[in-house]
Amino acid sequence: MISHSRPTLDDSDRKAVLSVLESGHLVQGEQVARFEKELTTFIGTKNGVAVSSGTAALHLSLLGLEVGPGDEVIFPTFVCSALLQAVSYVGATPVLADIDPRTFNIDVVDLKKRVTKKTKAIIVPHMFGLPADMEEILSLGIPVIEDCAQAIGAKYGSARVGSLGKVSIFSFYATKMLATGEGGMVLSDDEDLLERVRDLRDYDEREDHLLRFNYKMTDMQAALGVSQLKKLPLFIWRRREIAESFNRCLDGESALPPVAPPGREHVYYRYVALLDDESAPFIDEMRKKGVDCRRPVFKPLHRYLNLSDYPVAEDVWRRSVSIPLYPSMMNGERRHITDHLQALLARKGR
Ligand SMILES: Cc1ncc(COP(=O)(O)O)c(C=O)c1O
């Protein structure tokens, strides 16, 4: 079976982790400081704070923005449940927005309808590697947390995503654009906000008592992050190359390829196609051929909250499919996938 996702690791990654083990300094040391500095420079913000996961980064960003009970936070329904968890951790009210049917990102028209006096922040994930419509969203004047968990390296105009909002978060989970096993980071130009985040990630040796966390990153993770970041341009190049070969197989009628509106660069964290019909039979067929395709989102979040009124997300959930794509995919695996994509879509078209 060609797995749905897989990290891309080599000898330089192994050496980086081993050198930390040999140094004897395992947590929040030199390597963490180096990873913070290098990712910050790459993205184009003033500073960054490394944490233990993307969810921890979301949690601390919300606390950094002083979001709490009585505040509303808007985010799209078609995304992983980490966002709902983080908003719930701080006791704020989640307000879900529908999505754009072609970009799968938050629908700005629907978002605007859901803004109230209580809206304290908007979380904007750049879904599957494609930047969301930042200009329109930023023009609302509400603090934006850019969620770059799936889009490290993607560009909006000449800027990298993660440098546009008030604060941005990253995930380095095992199969993300950069893999450190688990890991995350909060980036911002706002030093006061980052100082609050820095204060909250560690509980030890404090004069006062405040609700703080153990959200530290290890140096093994950070060394892996530094090593992976060096290869990110190559990873993105390879992802694009594979995406282009998948694009050529989709006929545009029974299956639409992902889009990238002008001025936005897709990094293809996921290759999400939109079928003209329910995707479950397609996923079953591909699995029978040894290709582990999946639904790109396990369940839209409005279903957890028993809400309706999300027609686009419901329709996209029903018809979308994520086809395996990662830099470590061998050319033989890629060919196996394109052969079966072509055969399946040709049969469908008949
Ligand atoms: C858009 C998005 N945000 C946040 C997260 C949470 O990241 P982590 O798994 O590192 O906690 C994920 C994880 O899949 C994600 O896809």
The ligand as an ORCA input file, in Angstrom:
! r2SCAN-3c Opt
* xyz 0 1
  C      -4.514     23.377     10.112
  C      -3.974     22.731     11.343
  N      -3.803     23.461     12.448
  C      -3.303     22.922     13.584
  C      -2.947     21.597     13.654
  C      -2.445     21.026     14.955
  O      -1.109     20.657     14.910
  P      -0.497     19.515     15.881
  O      -0.954     18.204     15.382
  O       0.976     19.731     15.772
  O      -0.995     19.810     17.265
  C      -3.093     20.793     12.526
  C      -2.713     19.363     12.601
  O      -2.976     18.530     11.840
  C      -3.623     21.360     11.338
  O      -3.795     20.632     10.224
*
